[in-house]
Amino acid sequence: MVYQNLILEHAENGTVAVLTVNRPKALNALNAETLDELLQALAHIAADSALRALLVTGAGDKAFIAGADIAAMQNMNALQAQNFSAKGQRVMQAIEALAIPVIALVNGYALGGGCELALSCDWIIASERAVFGQPEVNLGIPPGFGGTQRLARLVGRARALELVTTGRQVKAEEALRIGLVNAVVAAAQLTENGLETARLIAAKAPVAVRVAKQAVHRGLDMDLANGCVLETSLFAFAFGTDDRKEGMTAFLAKRAPKFEGH
Ligand code: DAK
């Protein structure tokens, strides 16, 4: 598949995909074509049973994604705006719905829709040059790709409210302090750090990884008691896999496990 605005590569013997938004001249801003391509690429990724982790990043050394494409939005009529919004929401949901862990590697500006896309990933690793923000209020709109919801769930109500009402930019160190990102690394180390994390995940039992992700995501929408019931069922499901037997047998035999994904 050839994309105009994306690069989809595979690493680690096809177990890790690296999806790069590639419009560096517009700081990787999301126009309708890029959103369409993201939907296609994400469908392709979802159907690839060999994949164990996805890394999402932006091309160039300046931006992850500087937001929705303001030039493209400027002259949209209401119907086009609605289509654009629906596409953007579908992209964020498609990322969140992937069974495998998804890590955003934020290498520069992650603003507006770019910050929202990073928030749809399971966690974020930032380079020391990363800058986050929801500056939509400067343009006369609130965040529209789930930013008010996912940011508040990640950093808490008061911090999210401050950021979405002031449009203030947050640099990497502050992002780490408020829990917006899991780690900050040197810019030159970002890809390798992401790949190293993906390698760690790819070496684990695939079904256990998938159900652990599902339990965290679904459980956060439930009260604790129901979340624990869900965890029990997913635990039982994973307990029935050959990989569970292999993991425990390998531990007792003092050798490395060889997981097959079933
Ligand atoms: N869209 C289009 N082009 C952009 C862009 C963007 N978001 N951000 C940057 N660019 C373009 C610039 O226009 C410039 O193009 P040329 O002039 O070279 O042709 C090029 O990228 C380089 O940018 P700058 O020259 O501005 O670079 P600087 O280093 O001076 O500044 C910056 C970098 C990131 C601080 C600045 O570019 C900036 O403030 N960019 C805008 C950031 C922003 O406001 N992002 C939020 C966009 S609004 C919706 C749902 C969701 C959304 C919309 C609707 N519905 C529910 C309907 C989402 C909205 C957003 O994300």
Residues whose N, C-alpha, C, O or C-beta is under 5 A from the ligand:
A	BS01	DAK	K25 A26 L27 A29 A66 G67 A68 D69 I70 A71 A81 S85 Y109 L111 G112 G113 P135 G144 F145
